[in-house]
Amino acid sequence: MASSPPYSIDPADPRAPSLAVWEKLTPSERQRVVDQLPSEVELGPPEGDPHRIPKQRGIEALDAFFQRIGRKVYLSSELPVYYPGERMFAPDLIAVCDVEPAERMRWVVANEGKGLDFALEVTLEGSRTKDLNENVERFARLGIPEYFIFDRKHLRLYGHRLLQAEPRYAPIVPQQGRWHSEILGLDLAIEGGRFRFYLGTAVVPELSELVSRANALAEDLQSRLEQLETQVLSEQQRASSEQQRAENAEARIAELEAELARLRGERSR
């Protein structure tokens, strides 16, 4: 008689095993569970570009920034996250610090050995109750240190930071229109209909801005190269002209010297 698997996943409500069950699993059994947990997210009502663009630009800005400063931060968007025994969820943007930013199909906390450090949701009509109320309680209970919500419709930003003494969030009070993230070491603010990240007074550039800067630098370099080539050609032409004049002068001198020798010869006769 075949033995039943040590842990089975309910397709209707896929969850990672509790820590007590996880600790009893062998490494191969743990890997089997991880591989069987769904890596796809069932999407809610479509919310279009107003929902997609802010999170896409935000994660691209953070990814480029942390790569530039050499800090290991795993970033993802709408990645299935599995806390032990908990209902799966997939925030619009997540960050986990001090881990290898390798590609993943899912984040299984027990397998990774670490939960999320930062979560951000972009809320519109269909997700306001979940993002502004339910997640505040749930993410605090799970111990996620920081949780931000960008209200795209009303252009508002909310920040929450976990209290040290209890699993409850305290609101992050903005300073001059900016909400500080201790986890990221950056400030968040609303600008141009989306949230932006700041390092001190400098905005963290988005990918399109970095591309634009790179293109401008390339165009400037090309312009300087063309100017230098023009200068080199001009100098070459000037040098060639001077060489020709020198050769003509030498030829003229030779003619004069020959004429002078001829005249001296005639006079001595």
C-alpha positions as protocol buffer text, in pm:
chain_id: "A"
residue {
  index: 1
  type: MET
  ca { x: 0 y: 0 z: 0 }
}
residue {
  index: 2
  type: ALA
  ca { x: 147 y: 334 z: -109 }
}
residue {
  index: 3
  type: SER
  ca { x: 211 y: 581 z: 169 }
}
residue {
  index: 4
  type: SER
  ca { x: 45 y: 919 z: 154 }
}
residue {
  index: 5
  type: PRO
  ca { x: 265 y: 1224 z: 89 }
}
residue {
  index: 6
  type: PRO
  ca { x: 388 y: 1401 z: 403 }
}
residue {
  index: 7
  type: TYR
  ca { x: 212 y: 1720 z: 293 }
}
residue {
  index: 8
  type: SER
  ca { x: -50 y: 1776 z: 28 }
}
residue {
  index: 9
  type: ILE
  ca { x: -147 y: 2109 z: -131 }
}
residue {
  index: 10
  type: ASP
  ca { x: -510 y: 2206 z: -170 }
}
residue {
  index: 11
  type: PRO
  ca { x: -549 y: 2338 z: -528 }
}
residue {
  index: 12
  type: ALA
  ca { x: -841 y: 2554 z: -418 }
}
residue {
  index: 13
  type: ASP
  ca { x: -639 y: 2716 z: -138 }
}
residue {
  index: 14
  type: PRO
  ca { x: -267 y: 2650 z: -191 }
}
residue {
  index: 15
  type: ARG
  ca { x: -60 y: 2712 z: 121 }
}
residue {
  index: 16
  type: ALA
  ca { x: 288 y: 2634 z: 242 }
}
residue {
  index: 17
  type: PRO
  ca { x: 300 y: 2396 z: 540 }
}
residue {
  index: 18
  type: SER
  ca { x: 325 y: 2525 z: 892 }
}
residue {
  index: 19
  type: LEU
  ca { x: 671 y: 2552 z: 1044 }
}
residue {
  index: 20
  type: ALA
  ca { x: 603 y: 2246 z: 1259 }
}
residue {
  index: 21
  type: VAL
  ca { x: 526 y: 2038 z: 950 }
}
residue {
  index: 22
  type: TRP
  ca { x: 811 y: 2197 z: 748 }
}
residue {
  index: 23
  type: GLU
  ca { x: 1069 y: 2101 z: 1008 }
}
residue {
  index: 24
  type: LYS
  ca { x: 966 y: 1736 z: 983 }
}
residue {
  index: 25
  type: LEU
  ca { x: 1010 y: 1723 z: 605 }
}
residue {
  index: 26
  type: THR
  ca { x: 1327 y: 1596 z: 444 }
}
residue {
  index: 27
  type: PRO
  ca { x: 1515 y: 1827 z: 202 }
}
residue {
  index: 28
  type: SER
  ca { x: 1373 y: 1642 z: -98 }
}
residue {
  index: 29
  type: GLU
  ca { x: 1020 y: 1660 z: 45 }
}
residue {
  index: 30
  type: ARG
  ca { x: 1060 y: 2032 z: 106 }
}
residue {
  index: 31
  type: GLN
  ca { x: 1175 y: 2089 z: -250 }
}
residue {
  index: 32
  type: ARG
  ca { x: 879 y: 1886 z: -378 }
}
residue {
  index: 33
  type: VAL
  ca { x: 640 y: 2107 z: -181 }
}
residue {
  index: 34
  type: VAL
  ca { x: 806 y: 2425 z: -309 }
}
residue {
  index: 35
  type: ASP
  ca { x: 787 y: 2305 z: -669 }
}
residue {
  index: 36
  type: GLN
  ca { x: 419 y: 2216 z: -634 }
}
residue {
  index: 37
  type: LEU
  ca { x: 310 y: 2551 z: -492 }
}
residue {
  index: 38
  type: PRO
  ca { x: 145 y: 2753 z: -772 }
}
residue {
  index: 39
  type: SER
  ca { x: 364 y: 3018 z: -933 }
}
residue {
  index: 40
  type: GLU
  ca { x: 77 y: 3194 z: -1108 }
}
residue {
  index: 41
  type: VAL
  ca { x: -150 y: 3456 z: -960 }
}
residue {
  index: 42
  type: GLU
  ca { x: -520 y: 3465 z: -1031 }
}
residue {
  index: 43
  type: LEU
  ca { x: -576 y: 3821 z: -1150 }
}
residue {
  index: 44
  type: GLY
  ca { x: -866 y: 4029 z: -1026 }
}
residue {
  index: 45
  type: PRO
  ca { x: -1067 y: 4276 z: -1232 }
}
residue {
  index: 46
  type: PRO
  ca { x: -846 y: 4449 z: -1492 }
}
residue {
  index: 47
  type: GLU
  ca { x: -721 y: 4787 z: -1377 }
}
residue {
  index: 48
  type: GLY
  ca { x: -515 y: 4876 z: -1682 }
}
residue {
  index: 49
  type: ASP
  ca { x: -218 y: 5107 z: -1721 }
}
residue {
  index: 50
  type: PRO
  ca { x: -294 y: 5327 z: -1416 }
}
residue {
  index: 51
  type: HIS
  ca { x: -216 y: 5017 z: -1209 }
}
residue {
  index: 52
  type: ARG
  ca { x: 66 y: 4874 z: -1419 }
}
residue {
  index: 53
  type: ILE
  ca { x: 280 y: 5179 z: -1495 }
}
residue {
  index: 54
  type: PRO
  ca { x: 353 y: 5306 z: -1139 }
}
residue {
  index: 55
  type: LYS
  ca { x: 468 y: 4968 z: -1007 }
}
residue {
  index: 56
  type: GLN
  ca { x: 663 y: 4887 z: -1324 }
}
residue {
  index: 57
  type: ARG
  ca { x: 854 y: 5215 z: -1316 }
}
residue {
  index: 58
  type: GLY
  ca { x: 904 y: 5187 z: -941 }
}
residue {
  index: 59
  type: ILE
  ca { x: 1063 y: 4844 z: -953 }
}
residue {
  index: 60
  type: GLU
  ca { x: 1281 y: 4939 z: -1250 }
}
residue {
  index: 61
  type: ALA
  ca { x: 1407 y: 5246 z: -1062 }
}
residue {
  index: 62
  type: LEU
  ca { x: 1487 y: 5044 z: -750 }
}
residue {
  index: 63
  type: ASP
  ca { x: 1653 y: 4764 z: -945 }
}
residue {
  index: 64
  type: ALA
  ca { x: 1885 y: 5003 z: -1130 }
}
residue {
  index: 65
  type: PHE
  ca { x: 1959 y: 5199 z: -811 }
}
residue {
  index: 66
  type: PHE
  ca { x: 2057 y: 4899 z: -598 }
}
residue {
  index: 67
  type: GLN
  ca { x: 2269 y: 4759 z: -879 }
}
residue {
  index: 68
  type: ARG
  ca { x: 2457 y: 5091 z: -902 }
}
residue {
  index: 69
  type: ILE
  ca { x: 2534 y: 5100 z: -530 }
}
residue {
  index: 70
  type: GLY
  ca { x: 2612 y: 4728 z: -512 }
}
residue {
  index: 71
  type: ARG
  ca { x: 2345 y: 4640 z: -256 }
}
residue {
  index: 72
  type: LYS
  ca { x: 2184 y: 4296 z: -273 }
}
residue {
  index: 73
  type: VAL
  ca { x: 1808 y: 4343 z: -272 }
}
residue {
  index: 74
  type: TYR
  ca { x: 1561 y: 4100 z: -427 }
}
residue {
  index: 75
  type: LEU
  ca { x: 1279 y: 4282 z: -602 }
}
residue {
  index: 76
  type: SER
  ca { x: 971 y: 4147 z: -772 }
}
residue {
  index: 77
  type: SER
  ca { x: 615 y: 4231 z: -871 }
}
residue {
  index: 78
  type: GLU
  ca { x: 305 y: 4016 z: -821 }
}
residue {
  index: 79
  type: LEU
  ca { x: 519 y: 3721 z: -716 }
}
residue {
  index: 80
  type: PRO
  ca { x: 329 y: 3455 z: -517 }
}
residue {
  index: 81
  type: VAL
  ca { x: 439 y: 3476 z: -153 }
}
residue {
  index: 82
  type: TYR
  ca { x: 387 y: 3185 z: 85 }
}
residue {
  index: 83
  type: TYR
  ca { x: 419 y: 3233 z: 460 }
}
residue {
  index: 84
  type: PRO
  ca { x: 391 y: 2913 z: 667 }
}
residue {
  index: 85
  type: GLY
  ca { x: 28 y: 2802 z: 682 }
}
residue {
  index: 86
  type: GLU
  ca { x: -92 y: 3133 z: 539 }
}
residue {
  index: 87
  type: ARG
  ca { x: -307 y: 3217 z: 240 }
}
residue {
  index: 88
  type: MET
  ca { x: -95 y: 3308 z: -61 }
}
residue {
  index: 89
  type: PHE
  ca { x: -67 y: 3674 z: -161 }
}
residue {
  index: 90
  type: ALA
  ca { x: 120 y: 3868 z: -431 }
}
residue {
  index: 91
  type: PRO
  ca { x: 194 y: 4237 z: -362 }
}
residue {
  index: 92
  type: ASP
  ca { x: 249 y: 4478 z: -649 }
}
residue {
  index: 93
  type: LEU
  ca { x: 608 y: 4536 z: -535 }
}
residue {
  index: 94
  type: ILE
  ca { x: 821 y: 4350 z: -282 }
}
residue {
  index: 95
  type: ALA
  ca { x: 1174 y: 4390 z: -156 }
}
residue {
  index: 96
  type: VAL
  ca { x: 1385 y: 4148 z: 47 }
}
residue {
  index: 97
  type: CYS
  ca { x: 1723 y: 4280 z: 161 }
}
residue {
  index: 98
  type: ASP
  ca { x: 2055 y: 4099 z: 177 }
}
residue {
  index: 99
  type: VAL
  ca { x: 1961 y: 3806 z: -46 }
}
residue {
  index: 100
  type: GLU
  ca { x: 2074 y: 3708 z: -392 }
}
residue {
  index: 101
  type: PRO
  ca { x: 1856 y: 3882 z: -652 }
}
residue {
  index: 102
  type: ALA
  ca { x: 1822 y: 3563 z: -857 }
}
residue {
  index: 103
  type: GLU
  ca { x: 1512 y: 3480 z: -1058 }
}
residue {
  index: 104
  type: ARG
  ca { x: 1237 y: 3306 z: -865 }
}
residue {
  index: 105
  type: MET
  ca { x: 895 y: 3163 z: -947 }
}
residue {
  index: 106
  type: ARG
  ca { x: 762 y: 3208 z: -593 }
}
residue {
  index: 107
  type: TRP
  ca { x: 880 y: 3323 z: -249 }
}
residue {
  index: 108
  type: VAL
  ca { x: 840 y: 3050 z: 11 }
}
residue {
  index: 109
  type: VAL
  ca { x: 942 y: 3201 z: 344 }
}
residue {
  index: 110
  type: ALA
  ca { x: 1040 y: 2874 z: 516 }
}
residue {
  index: 111
  type: ASN
  ca { x: 1251 y: 2772 z: 217 }
}
residue {
  index: 112
  type: GLU
  ca { x: 1417 y: 3113 z: 174 }
}
residue {
  index: 113
  type: GLY
  ca { x: 1474 y: 3151 z: 546 }
}
residue {
  index: 114
  type: LYS
  ca { x: 1337 y: 3504 z: 540 }
}
residue {
  index: 115
  type: GLY
  ca { x: 1011 y: 3692 z: 493 }
}
residue {
  index: 116
  type: LEU
  ca { x: 947 y: 4014 z: 306 }
}
residue {
  index: 117
  type: ASP
  ca { x: 1110 y: 4337 z: 425 }
}
residue {
  index: 118
  type: PHE
  ca { x: 903 y: 4578 z: 219 }
}
residue {
  index: 119
  type: ALA
  ca { x: 571 y: 4560 z: 36 }
}
residue {
  index: 120
  type: LEU
  ca { x: 388 y: 4816 z: -173 }
}
residue {
  index: 121
  type: GLU
  ca { x: 42 y: 4804 z: -326 }
}
residue {
  index: 122
  type: VAL
  ca { x: -102 y: 5028 z: -597 }
}
residue {
  index: 123
  type: THR
  ca { x: -470 y: 5057 z: -515 }
}
residue {
  index: 124
  type: LEU
  ca { x: -757 y: 5147 z: -744 }
}
residue {
  index: 125
  type: GLU
  ca { x: -1130 y: 5092 z: -728 }
}
residue {
  index: 126
  type: GLY
  ca { x: -1131 y: 4716 z: -689 }
}
residue {
  index: 127
  type: SER
  ca { x: -854 y: 4677 z: -432 }
}
residue {
  index: 128
  type: ARG
  ca { x: -907 y: 4961 z: -185 }
}
residue {
  index: 129
  type: THR
  ca { x: -1058 y: 4758 z: 100 }
}
residue {
  index: 130
  type: LYS
  ca { x: -793 y: 4487 z: 74 }
}
residue {
  index: 131
  type: ASP
  ca { x: -499 y: 4723 z: 38 }
}
residue {
  index: 132
  type: LEU
  ca { x: -600 y: 4995 z: 284 }
}
residue {
  index: 133
  type: ASN
  ca { x: -751 y: 4780 z: 557 }
}
residue {
  index: 134
  type: GLU
  ca { x: -707 y: 4404 z: 536 }
}
residue {
  index: 135
  type: ASN
  ca { x: -340 y: 4411 z: 436 }
}
residue {
  index: 136
  type: VAL
  ca { x: -250 y: 4658 z: 712 }
}
residue {
  index: 137
  type: GLU
  ca { x: -358 y: 4405 z: 973 }
}
residue {
  index: 138
  type: ARG
  ca { x: -233 y: 4100 z: 791 }
}
residue {
  index: 139
  type: PHE
  ca { x: 111 y: 4226 z: 688 }
}
residue {
  index: 140
  type: ALA
  ca { x: 174 y: 4351 z: 1043 }
}
residue {
  index: 141
  type: ARG
  ca { x: 77 y: 4011 z: 1183 }
}
residue {
  index: 142
  type: LEU
  ca { x: 317 y: 3843 z: 939 }
}
residue {
  index: 143
  type: GLY
  ca { x: 597 y: 4074 z: 1056 }
}
residue {
  index: 144
  type: ILE
  ca { x: 662 y: 4263 z: 730 }
}
residue {
  index: 145
  type: PRO
  ca { x: 861 y: 4567 z: 855 }
}
residue {
  index: 146
  type: GLU
  ca { x: 721 y: 4823 z: 609 }
}
residue {
  index: 147
  type: TYR
  ca { x: 407 y: 4847 z: 400 }
}
residue {
  index: 148
  type: PHE
  ca { x: 324 y: 5130 z: 162 }
}
residue {
  index: 149
  type: ILE
  ca { x: 7 y: 5197 z: -36 }
}
residue {
  index: 150
  type: PHE
  ca { x: -14 y: 5426 z: -337 }
}
residue {
  index: 151
  type: ASP
  ca { x: -373 y: 5537 z: -393 }
}
residue {
  index: 152
  type: ARG
  ca { x: -358 y: 5593 z: -767 }
}
residue {
  index: 153
  type: LYS
  ca { x: -709 y: 5735 z: -800 }
}
residue {
  index: 154
  type: HIS
  ca { x: -675 y: 6002 z: -529 }
}
residue {
  index: 155
  type: LEU
  ca { x: -295 y: 6044 z: -562 }
}
residue {
  index: 156
  type: ARG
  ca { x: -226 y: 5970 z: -198 }
}
residue {
  index: 157
  type: LEU
  ca { x: 53 y: 5777 z: -33 }
}
residue {
  index: 158
  type: TYR
  ca { x: 31 y: 5583 z: 293 }
}
residue {
  index: 159
  type: GLY
  ca { x: 325 y: 5436 z: 481 }
}
residue {
  index: 160
  type: HIS
  ca { x: 328 y: 5189 z: 771 }
}
residue {
  index: 161
  type: ARG
  ca { x: 616 y: 5070 z: 985 }
}
residue {
  index: 162
  type: LEU
  ca { x: 608 y: 4774 z: 1222 }
}
residue {
  index: 163
  type: LEU
  ca { x: 629 y: 4851 z: 1592 }
}
residue {
  index: 164
  type: GLN
  ca { x: 907 y: 4674 z: 1781 }
}
residue {
  index: 165
  type: ALA
  ca { x: 699 y: 4582 z: 2083 }
}
residue {
  index: 166
  type: GLU
  ca { x: 396 y: 4431 z: 1907 }
}
residue {
  index: 167
  type: PRO
  ca { x: 283 y: 4307 z: 1565 }
}
residue {
  index: 168
  type: ARG
  ca { x: 109 y: 4628 z: 1473 }
}
residue {
  index: 169
  type: TYR
  ca { x: 182 y: 4907 z: 1229 }
}
residue {
  index: 170
  type: ALA
  ca { x: 234 y: 5271 z: 1313 }
}
residue {
  index: 171
  type: PRO
  ca { x: 175 y: 5524 z: 1036 }
}
residue {
  index: 172
  type: ILE
  ca { x: 482 y: 5682 z: 880 }
}
residue {
  index: 173
  type: VAL
  ca { x: 444 y: 6058 z: 914 }
}
residue {
  index: 174
  type: PRO
  ca { x: 551 y: 6239 z: 596 }
}
residue {
  index: 175
  type: GLN
  ca { x: 810 y: 6513 z: 617 }
}
residue {
  index: 176
  type: GLN
  ca { x: 771 y: 6787 z: 356 }
}
residue {
  index: 177
  type: GLY
  ca { x: 568 y: 6559 z: 135 }
}
residue {
  index: 178
  type: ARG
  ca { x: 798 y: 6259 z: 163 }
}
residue {
  index: 179
  type: TRP
  ca { x: 759 y: 5925 z: 340 }
}
residue {
  index: 180
  type: HIS
  ca { x: 1086 y: 5770 z: 457 }
}
residue {
  index: 181
  type: SER
  ca { x: 1155 y: 5400 z: 414 }
}
residue {
  index: 182
  type: GLU
  ca { x: 1414 y: 5275 z: 663 }
}
residue {
  index: 183
  type: ILE
  ca { x: 1427 y: 4943 z: 480 }
}
residue {
  index: 184
  type: LEU
  ca { x: 1517 y: 5090 z: 142 }
}
residue {
  index: 185
  type: GLY
  ca { x: 1708 y: 5390 z: 276 }
}
residue {
  index: 186
  type: LEU
  ca { x: 1502 y: 5608 z: 44 }
}
residue {
  index: 187
  type: ASP
  ca { x: 1210 y: 5848 z: 58 }
}
residue {
  index: 188
  type: LEU
  ca { x: 886 y: 5807 z: -134 }
}
residue {
  index: 189
  type: ALA
  ca { x: 683 y: 6093 z: -277 }
}
residue {
  index: 190
  type: ILE
  ca { x: 410 y: 6152 z: -533 }
}
residue {
  index: 191
  type: GLU
  ca { x: 520 y: 6322 z: -851 }
}
residue {
  index: 192
  type: GLY
  ca { x: 362 y: 6335 z: -1194 }
}
residue {
  index: 193
  type: GLY
  ca { x: 77 y: 6100 z: -1107 }
}
residue {
  index: 194
  type: ARG
  ca { x: 300 y: 5825 z: -965 }
}
residue {
  index: 195
  type: PHE
  ca { x: 522 y: 5754 z: -668 }
}
residue {
  index: 196
  type: ARG
  ca { x: 894 y: 5832 z: -694 }
}
residue {
  index: 197
  type: PHE
  ca { x: 1192 y: 5737 z: -483 }
}
residue {
  index: 198
  type: TYR
  ca { x: 1439 y: 5995 z: -354 }
}
residue {
  index: 199
  type: LEU
  ca { x: 1788 y: 5972 z: -209 }
}
residue {
  index: 200
  type: GLY
  ca { x: 1824 y: 6294 z: -14 }
}
residue {
  index: 201
  type: THR
  ca { x: 1722 y: 6571 z: -251 }
}
residue {
  index: 202
  type: ALA
  ca { x: 1794 y: 6368 z: -566 }
}
residue {
  index: 203
  type: VAL
  ca { x: 1524 y: 6167 z: -737 }
}
residue {
  index: 204
  type: VAL
  ca { x: 1611 y: 5805 z: -813 }
}
residue {
  index: 205
  type: PRO
  ca { x: 1591 y: 5795 z: -1194 }
}
residue {
  index: 206
  type: GLU
  ca { x: 1353 y: 5560 z: -1367 }
}
residue {
  index: 207
  type: LEU
  ca { x: 1466 y: 5331 z: -1647 }
}
residue {
  index: 208
  type: SER
  ca { x: 1333 y: 5558 z: -1921 }
}
residue {
  index: 209
  type: GLU
  ca { x: 1524 y: 5849 z: -1767 }
}
residue {
  index: 210
  type: LEU
  ca { x: 1844 y: 5644 z: -1747 }
}
residue {
  index: 211
  type: VAL
  ca { x: 1801 y: 5545 z: -2112 }
}
residue {
  index: 212
  type: SER
  ca { x: 1740 y: 5909 z: -2204 }
}
residue {
  index: 213
  type: ARG
  ca { x: 2055 y: 6012 z: -2016 }
}
residue {
  index: 214
  type: ALA
  ca { x: 2256 y: 5737 z: -2182 }
}
residue {
  index: 215
  type: ASN
  ca { x: 2129 y: 5844 z: -2523 }
}
residue {
  index: 216
  type: ALA
  ca { x: 2214 y: 6208 z: -2449 }
}
residue {
  index: 217
  type: LEU
  ca { x: 2565 y: 6109 z: -2339 }
}
residue {
  index: 218
  type: ALA
  ca { x: 2607 y: 5896 z: -2649 }
}
residue {
  index: 219
  type: GLU
  ca { x: 2489 y: 6182 z: -2870 }
}
residue {
  index: 220
  type: ASP
  ca { x: 2723 y: 6425 z: -2693 }
}
residue {
  index: 221
  type: LEU
  ca { x: 3012 y: 6181 z: -2732 }
}
residue {
  index: 222
  type: GLN
  ca { x: 2932 y: 6136 z: -3100 }
}
residue {
  index: 223
  type: SER
  ca { x: 2916 y: 6512 z: -3148 }
}
residue {
  index: 224
  type: ARG
  ca { x: 3251 y: 6560 z: -2974 }
}
residue {
  index: 225
  type: LEU
  ca { x: 3400 y: 6278 z: -3182 }
}
residue {
  index: 226
  type: GLU
  ca { x: 3278 y: 6438 z: -3504 }
}
residue {
  index: 227
  type: GLN
  ca { x: 3419 y: 6776 z: -3395 }
}
residue {
  index: 228
  type: LEU
  ca { x: 3753 y: 6613 z: -3315 }
}
residue {
  index: 229
  type: GLU
  ca { x: 3758 y: 6436 z: -3650 }
}
residue {
  index: 230
  type: THR
  ca { x: 3685 y: 6767 z: -3823 }
}
residue {
  index: 231
  type: GLN
  ca { x: 3969 y: 6935 z: -3631 }
}
residue {
  index: 232
  type: VAL
  ca { x: 4209 y: 6651 z: -3718 }
}
residue {
  index: 233
  type: LEU
  ca { x: 4113 y: 6672 z: -4086 }
}
residue {
  index: 234
  type: SER
  ca { x: 4156 y: 7051 z: -4080 }
}
residue {
  index: 235
  type: GLU
  ca { x: 4500 y: 7019 z: -3920 }
}
residue {
  index: 236
  type: GLN
  ca { x: 4597 y: 6753 z: -4171 }
}
residue {
  index: 237
  type: GLN
  ca { x: 4488 y: 6978 z: -4457 }
}
residue {
  index: 238
  type: ARG
  ca { x: 4674 y: 7275 z: -4305 }
}
residue {
  index: 239
  type: ALA
  ca { x: 4987 y: 7066 z: -4257 }
}
residue {
  index: 240
  type: SER
  ca { x: 4960 y: 6937 z: -4611 }
}
residue {
  index: 241
  type: SER
  ca { x: 4919 y: 7292 z: -4742 }
}
residue {
  index: 242
  type: GLU
  ca { x: 5218 y: 7413 z: -4542 }
}
residue {
  index: 243
  type: GLN
  ca { x: 5423 y: 7120 z: -4665 }
}
residue {
  index: 244
  type: GLN
  ca { x: 5327 y: 7203 z: -5023 }
}
residue {
  index: 245
  type: ARG
  ca { x: 5424 y: 7567 z: -4969 }
}
residue {
  index: 246
  type: ALA
  ca { x: 5755 y: 7456 z: -4819 }
}
residue {
  index: 247
  type: GLU
  ca { x: 5822 y: 7228 z: -5113 }
}
residue {
  index: 248
  type: ASN
  ca { x: 5733 y: 7509 z: -5356 }
}
residue {
  index: 249
  type: ALA
  ca { x: 5964 y: 7746 z: -5167 }
}
residue {
  index: 250
  type: GLU
  ca { x: 6247 y: 7494 z: -5180 }
}
residue {
  index: 251
  type: ALA
  ca { x: 6192 y: 7446 z: -5552 }
}
residue {
  index: 252
  type: ARG
  ca { x: 6192 y: 7826 z: -5604 }
}
residue {
  index: 253
  type: ILE
  ca { x: 6512 y: 7861 z: -5402 }
}
residue {
  index: 254
  type: ALA
  ca { x: 6673 y: 7593 z: -5611 }
}
residue {
  index: 255
  type: GLU
  ca { x: 6570 y: 7777 z: -5930 }
}
residue {
  index: 256
  type: LEU
  ca { x: 6711 y: 8106 z: -5798 }
}
residue {
  index: 257
  type: GLU
  ca { x: 7034 y: 7945 z: -5690 }
}
residue {
  index: 258
  type: ALA
  ca { x: 7071 y: 7788 z: -6036 }
}
residue {
  index: 259
  type: GLU
  ca { x: 7002 y: 8123 z: -6203 }
}
residue {
  index: 260
  type: LEU
  ca { x: 7252 y: 8293 z: -5972 }
}
residue {
  index: 261
  type: ALA
  ca { x: 7517 y: 8033 z: -6057 }
}
residue {
  index: 262
  type: ARG
  ca { x: 7452 y: 8081 z: -6425 }
}
residue {
  index: 263
  type: LEU
  ca { x: 7489 y: 8460 z: -6400 }
}
residue {
  index: 264
  type: ARG
  ca { x: 7810 y: 8430 z: -6201 }
}
residue {
  index: 265
  type: GLY
  ca { x: 7943 y: 8196 z: -6463 }
}
residue {
  index: 266
  type: GLU
  ca { x: 7870 y: 8443 z: -6744 }
}
residue {
  index: 267
  type: ARG
  ca { x: 8031 y: 8732 z: -6555 }
}
residue {
  index: 268
  type: SER
  ca { x: 8354 y: 8541 z: -6499 }
}
residue {
  index: 269
  type: ARG
  ca { x: 8405 y: 8477 z: -6868 }
}
